[in-house]
Every structure is written in structure tokens, then in C-alpha cells.
Amino acid sequence: MRPWLLLPSKLAHDISPYLLNAYSRFKSLDHYTWEPFEWKGLQFSNRLGIAGGVDKNGENVEAWWTLGAGFVEVGTVTPQPQEPNPGKIMDRHVSAEALWNKMGFPSKGCQVARSHLKALYQPHFSPVFVNVGKNRNTPNEEAAKDYIYLIDHLHEYADAFVINVSSPNTKGLRDLLKPAQFKAFLSPVIEANQAKSPVRPILLKISPDMEQSDLLSIIDTSYELGIDGWILTNTTSGPRNGLPFPDEGGVSGRPLSRLSKQVLKWTIEHLGDRREGKLIVSCGGAMSSEDVFFRLQLGADLVQAYTALVYQGPFFFRQVAKAAESTRIFR
């Protein structure tokens, strides 16, 4: 029984943060430990966390801890508050286990996110990644300034940063991944972070819609600049496979699974020995415990869920933890 699926997708999306926080006030912390992992001093009790976009302003971190998330990604946070894109911004197709959105980084802005992060228990129960993006009215030539601003103002309260230039819902954003712009954009962002103390790890969130050669070029360039890892992948703006969604916007869930796994395989094979010490997070279409475990077997260090939380519910972390206990994979 999934009563939230009876509600319009936008309404369910809007009320879920309030319900999650209410639930967490009456529930003790679920601390699921399976395949614990350590990276750059960060301790992950398990390998499954929430993806960017679930908790945009850091308002539900404690609720996700209560539900047993192995790590939490907050955001996308933008420097200044901004509204969603106009018009219809989300939909779902239940039988296909698919979500569609063209939200476009709706954010209450850096200062609100900072206040929520500042209020969290320290040290964090599980690592908190902060996903950062530019405001839609910031030209690409000045985009690095937005990311540097966010790193400067949120550095004290983040365990790692996620650079989001791969959303299909901010006009022109993916142009920053093109060779002519990418290095000039990313280099000052990484340099600014390396000047901070302590230095926070930085991850790059990758689009699933690039040709293999372009993807591997982005991996090589970001590696050379000192990126600490990659999140593979964002939503897809590619073919809808017959789904009744608009051409614009991004699709996630089961239809994204094949692309996300392909990007994961390409990246791991291409990196080879260079992968040591780098964090690889698989995101996109992991809809069951078997999906999560398969991403880990392919070589991902961590896995993120978004659409699975819509179709399986917020107790997805418990389902995966129980499956991990009963399988030989993690013994």
C-alpha cells in the first residue's frame, strides 16, 4: 500500500518534507550497518544514501538519518533564492517506475541552507554532501563565482561538495561540460576549495547523455584538475521510450537505469588504476536492493536513491539493509 501515489506528484512532493520531519520526532535513529566504508576520514555505516534534489535546502537531514541513510546529499543549493521553472515541473508514471521533472534548481538560497546545516548535530551521524549550482540568471562566463561563493559560505558545515553542472533543467548549464568551457570553469572552483582549511572533497556530477568520448574527456580533465570523485549520473534528457512526458526536462527511475550503469562501467574501465582513492557514486535507476547491490558489484563505492524513495517509500533503507543481512554478497 503506497497511499502517497494516490496524490498528485507535485502535492506529494510538497508535503513530504513536513511528514518526514514529523515522523522523525517520534522515531529513534535507525543506524543500519552493512558493508561499512571509510573515505578521506568520512565514515559510512552503509553504502546507500539520498541523491541531490530530495532535500533541497537541508531541512530533512535528521529525518533521513532517522530512516537509516548511510549519507545525505543536500541541494542543489544556489547562492540566491530562486523559484522553480514556470509551468508544470514534475510528473510520474507508476507502471514504468519513472519520474519526470523540470524544476530547475528551486532553492531557498545559500543562507537558508547554511542555517539548517549549522543546526545539525556535530559530528554528523552520517556524511553530508552539499550539492551546489549556479543561479539561472548567472551567465556561464561567471558561473565559477557562484560555486566558489557557495563553497566559501557552506564549507564549515559540509563534509563534501558536489558540483552540479549536469542538470538538464537550467538553460545552458550543460554547456559548462563542453571542452571549450569545462576546464576554465572547474579549475578556479577546485583551486578555491584547496585554499580552504580543511580542504573538503569535491565530486563532479555527470550527465548520462554524453557520448562516450565526451564523457571520458570530462573524466580525464577533472581527474587532472584534482577532482576527488564523480556522481554517475544526473537525470536524462534523452529518449522517453514511449513515456507521456514532455521533451524538455529530465527523466529518472527505471528508464534511466541502463544509461546510468553504462556510464558507471565506462568510467571504471577508463580510470583503471587511477581510480584508487577516488569516490565513485552510482545514481539513477537503482530501484531495489538487487539494483543497489549490482551497482556495488560493478565497482561503485556508494549508491544513491531518489525515485526509489517515491515508489518504495522512505523505508527503502531498511529494506536494503535487511536484504544485505540475508545475502552472501556482504558477508
Salt bridges, closest charged atoms under 4 A:
ASP14 OD2 - LYS10 NZ 2.65
ASP14 OD1 - HIS13 ND1 3.18
ASP30 OD2 - LYS27 NZ 3.00
GLU35 OE2 - ARG47 NH2 3.65
GLU59 OE2 - LYS108 NZ 2.71
GLU59 OE2 - HIS116 NE2 3.93
ASP91 OD2 - LYS88 NZ 3.07
GLU97 OE1 - ARG254 NH2 3.03
ASP152 OD1 - LYS196 NZ 3.57
ASP159 OD2 - HIS124 ND1 2.70
ASP175 OD1 - LYS178 NZ 3.16
ASP209 OD2 - ARG174 NH1 2.74
ASP220 OD1 - HIS270 NE2 2.75
ASP220 OD1 - ARG274 NH2 2.96
ASP228 OD1 - LYS40 NZ 3.68
GLU248 OE2 - LYS102 NZ 3.79
ASP291 OD2 - ARG254 NH1 2.93
ASP301 OD1 - ARG275 NH2 2.89
